[in-house]
Amino acid sequence: MTGPDLDPEQYPPIDPREPVPDDAGVLLPDTPDELPQAPAEPMPGDGGNAGGVREPA
């Protein structure tokens, strides 16, 4: 399977010999410095089984 033809101005080719930057902000400049809290997972007693994993028998 081949990928789509990407615009080299927007997506420059990646050189595998180049070192990985320590700061992820270089790779993802639009990412906020602090991420929001992760949503709480439903507990078994929260009413209903909303897509959770069933308890073993």
Phi and psi in radians as a Rosetta constraint file:
Dihedral C 1 N 2 CA 2 C 2 CIRCULARHARMONIC -1.890 0.35
Dihedral N 2 CA 2 C 2 N 3 CIRCULARHARMONIC 2.656 0.35
Dihedral C 2 N 3 CA 3 C 3 CIRCULARHARMONIC -1.429 0.35
Dihedral N 3 CA 3 C 3 N 4 CIRCULARHARMONIC 2.923 0.35
Dihedral C 3 N 4 CA 4 C 4 CIRCULARHARMONIC -1.226 0.35
Dihedral N 4 CA 4 C 4 N 5 CIRCULARHARMONIC 2.778 0.35
Dihedral C 4 N 5 CA 5 C 5 CIRCULARHARMONIC -1.293 0.35
Dihedral N 5 CA 5 C 5 N 6 CIRCULARHARMONIC 1.992 0.35
Dihedral C 5 N 6 CA 6 C 6 CIRCULARHARMONIC -1.674 0.35
Dihedral N 6 CA 6 C 6 N 7 CIRCULARHARMONIC 2.606 0.35
Dihedral C 6 N 7 CA 7 C 7 CIRCULARHARMONIC -1.235 0.35
Dihedral N 7 CA 7 C 7 N 8 CIRCULARHARMONIC 2.071 0.35
Dihedral C 7 N 8 CA 8 C 8 CIRCULARHARMONIC -1.167 0.35
Dihedral N 8 CA 8 C 8 N 9 CIRCULARHARMONIC -0.330 0.35
Dihedral C 8 N 9 CA 9 C 9 CIRCULARHARMONIC -1.247 0.35
Dihedral N 9 CA 9 C 9 N 10 CIRCULARHARMONIC -0.696 0.35
Dihedral C 9 N 10 CA 10 C 10 CIRCULARHARMONIC -1.486 0.35
Dihedral N 10 CA 10 C 10 N 11 CIRCULARHARMONIC -0.651 0.35
Dihedral C 10 N 11 CA 11 C 11 CIRCULARHARMONIC -2.160 0.35
Dihedral N 11 CA 11 C 11 N 12 CIRCULARHARMONIC 1.492 0.35
Dihedral C 11 N 12 CA 12 C 12 CIRCULARHARMONIC -1.176 0.35
Dihedral N 12 CA 12 C 12 N 13 CIRCULARHARMONIC 2.674 0.35
Dihedral C 12 N 13 CA 13 C 13 CIRCULARHARMONIC -1.109 0.35
Dihedral N 13 CA 13 C 13 N 14 CIRCULARHARMONIC 2.609 0.35
Dihedral C 13 N 14 CA 14 C 14 CIRCULARHARMONIC -1.674 0.35
Dihedral N 14 CA 14 C 14 N 15 CIRCULARHARMONIC 2.272 0.35
Dihedral C 14 N 15 CA 15 C 15 CIRCULARHARMONIC -1.689 0.35
Dihedral N 15 CA 15 C 15 N 16 CIRCULARHARMONIC 1.981 0.35
Dihedral C 15 N 16 CA 16 C 16 CIRCULARHARMONIC -1.167 0.35
Dihedral N 16 CA 16 C 16 N 17 CIRCULARHARMONIC -0.286 0.35
Dihedral C 16 N 17 CA 17 C 17 CIRCULARHARMONIC -1.448 0.35
Dihedral N 17 CA 17 C 17 N 18 CIRCULARHARMONIC -0.220 0.35
Dihedral C 17 N 18 CA 18 C 18 CIRCULARHARMONIC -1.344 0.35
Dihedral N 18 CA 18 C 18 N 19 CIRCULARHARMONIC 2.390 0.35
Dihedral C 18 N 19 CA 19 C 19 CIRCULARHARMONIC -1.183 0.35
Dihedral N 19 CA 19 C 19 N 20 CIRCULARHARMONIC 2.664 0.35
Dihedral C 19 N 20 CA 20 C 20 CIRCULARHARMONIC -1.368 0.35
Dihedral N 20 CA 20 C 20 N 21 CIRCULARHARMONIC 2.333 0.35
Dihedral C 20 N 21 CA 21 C 21 CIRCULARHARMONIC -1.211 0.35
Dihedral N 21 CA 21 C 21 N 22 CIRCULARHARMONIC 2.595 0.35
Dihedral C 21 N 22 CA 22 C 22 CIRCULARHARMONIC -1.282 0.35
Dihedral N 22 CA 22 C 22 N 23 CIRCULARHARMONIC -0.516 0.35
Dihedral C 22 N 23 CA 23 C 23 CIRCULARHARMONIC -1.716 0.35
Dihedral N 23 CA 23 C 23 N 24 CIRCULARHARMONIC 2.084 0.35
Dihedral C 23 N 24 CA 24 C 24 CIRCULARHARMONIC -1.197 0.35
Dihedral N 24 CA 24 C 24 N 25 CIRCULARHARMONIC -0.329 0.35
Dihedral C 24 N 25 CA 25 C 25 CIRCULARHARMONIC -1.085 0.35
Dihedral N 25 CA 25 C 25 N 26 CIRCULARHARMONIC -0.404 0.35
Dihedral C 25 N 26 CA 26 C 26 CIRCULARHARMONIC -1.188 0.35
Dihedral N 26 CA 26 C 26 N 27 CIRCULARHARMONIC -0.668 0.35
Dihedral C 26 N 27 CA 27 C 27 CIRCULARHARMONIC -1.455 0.35
Dihedral N 27 CA 27 C 27 N 28 CIRCULARHARMONIC -0.585 0.35
Dihedral C 27 N 28 CA 28 C 28 CIRCULARHARMONIC -2.208 0.35
Dihedral N 28 CA 28 C 28 N 29 CIRCULARHARMONIC 1.371 0.35
Dihedral C 28 N 29 CA 29 C 29 CIRCULARHARMONIC -1.171 0.35
Dihedral N 29 CA 29 C 29 N 30 CIRCULARHARMONIC -0.394 0.35
Dihedral C 29 N 30 CA 30 C 30 CIRCULARHARMONIC -1.532 0.35
Dihedral N 30 CA 30 C 30 N 31 CIRCULARHARMONIC -0.002 0.35
Dihedral C 30 N 31 CA 31 C 31 CIRCULARHARMONIC -1.352 0.35
Dihedral N 31 CA 31 C 31 N 32 CIRCULARHARMONIC 2.334 0.35
Dihedral C 31 N 32 CA 32 C 32 CIRCULARHARMONIC -1.179 0.35
Dihedral N 32 CA 32 C 32 N 33 CIRCULARHARMONIC 2.753 0.35
Dihedral C 32 N 33 CA 33 C 33 CIRCULARHARMONIC -1.153 0.35
Dihedral N 33 CA 33 C 33 N 34 CIRCULARHARMONIC -0.682 0.35
Dihedral C 33 N 34 CA 34 C 34 CIRCULARHARMONIC -2.026 0.35
Dihedral N 34 CA 34 C 34 N 35 CIRCULARHARMONIC 2.309 0.35
Dihedral C 34 N 35 CA 35 C 35 CIRCULARHARMONIC -1.497 0.35
Dihedral N 35 CA 35 C 35 N 36 CIRCULARHARMONIC 2.639 0.35
Dihedral C 35 N 36 CA 36 C 36 CIRCULARHARMONIC -1.207 0.35
Dihedral N 36 CA 36 C 36 N 37 CIRCULARHARMONIC 2.833 0.35
Dihedral C 36 N 37 CA 37 C 37 CIRCULARHARMONIC -1.098 0.35
Dihedral N 37 CA 37 C 37 N 38 CIRCULARHARMONIC 2.517 0.35
Dihedral C 37 N 38 CA 38 C 38 CIRCULARHARMONIC -1.239 0.35
Dihedral N 38 CA 38 C 38 N 39 CIRCULARHARMONIC 2.539 0.35
Dihedral C 38 N 39 CA 39 C 39 CIRCULARHARMONIC -1.168 0.35
Dihedral N 39 CA 39 C 39 N 40 CIRCULARHARMONIC 2.585 0.35
Dihedral C 39 N 40 CA 40 C 40 CIRCULARHARMONIC -1.302 0.35
Dihedral N 40 CA 40 C 40 N 41 CIRCULARHARMONIC 2.410 0.35
Dihedral C 40 N 41 CA 41 C 41 CIRCULARHARMONIC -1.367 0.35
Dihedral N 41 CA 41 C 41 N 42 CIRCULARHARMONIC 2.468 0.35
Dihedral C 41 N 42 CA 42 C 42 CIRCULARHARMONIC -1.165 0.35
Dihedral N 42 CA 42 C 42 N 43 CIRCULARHARMONIC 2.447 0.35
Dihedral C 42 N 43 CA 43 C 43 CIRCULARHARMONIC -1.648 0.35
Dihedral N 43 CA 43 C 43 N 44 CIRCULARHARMONIC 2.790 0.35
Dihedral C 43 N 44 CA 44 C 44 CIRCULARHARMONIC -1.006 0.35
Dihedral N 44 CA 44 C 44 N 45 CIRCULARHARMONIC -0.537 0.35
Dihedral C 44 N 45 CA 45 C 45 CIRCULARHARMONIC -1.573 0.35
Dihedral N 45 CA 45 C 45 N 46 CIRCULARHARMONIC 0.133 0.35
Dihedral C 45 N 46 CA 46 C 46 CIRCULARHARMONIC -1.444 0.35
Dihedral N 46 CA 46 C 46 N 47 CIRCULARHARMONIC 0.123 0.35
Dihedral C 46 N 47 CA 47 C 47 CIRCULARHARMONIC 1.572 0.35
Dihedral N 47 CA 47 C 47 N 48 CIRCULARHARMONIC 1.955 0.35
Dihedral C 47 N 48 CA 48 C 48 CIRCULARHARMONIC 1.364 0.35
Dihedral N 48 CA 48 C 48 N 49 CIRCULARHARMONIC 2.878 0.35
Dihedral C 48 N 49 CA 49 C 49 CIRCULARHARMONIC -2.012 0.35
Dihedral N 49 CA 49 C 49 N 50 CIRCULARHARMONIC 1.432 0.35
Dihedral C 49 N 50 CA 50 C 50 CIRCULARHARMONIC -1.335 0.35
Dihedral N 50 CA 50 C 50 N 51 CIRCULARHARMONIC 1.265 0.35
Dihedral C 50 N 51 CA 51 C 51 CIRCULARHARMONIC 1.350 0.35
Dihedral N 51 CA 51 C 51 N 52 CIRCULARHARMONIC 0.187 0.35
Dihedral C 51 N 52 CA 52 C 52 CIRCULARHARMONIC -1.361 0.35
Dihedral N 52 CA 52 C 52 N 53 CIRCULARHARMONIC 3.016 0.35
Dihedral C 52 N 53 CA 53 C 53 CIRCULARHARMONIC -1.473 0.35
Dihedral N 53 CA 53 C 53 N 54 CIRCULARHARMONIC 2.331 0.35
Dihedral C 53 N 54 CA 54 C 54 CIRCULARHARMONIC -1.203 0.35
Dihedral N 54 CA 54 C 54 N 55 CIRCULARHARMONIC 2.613 0.35
Dihedral C 54 N 55 CA 55 C 55 CIRCULARHARMONIC -1.229 0.35
Dihedral N 55 CA 55 C 55 N 56 CIRCULARHARMONIC 2.519 0.35
Dihedral C 55 N 56 CA 56 C 56 CIRCULARHARMONIC -1.170 0.35
Dihedral N 56 CA 56 C 56 N 57 CIRCULARHARMONIC 2.604 0.35
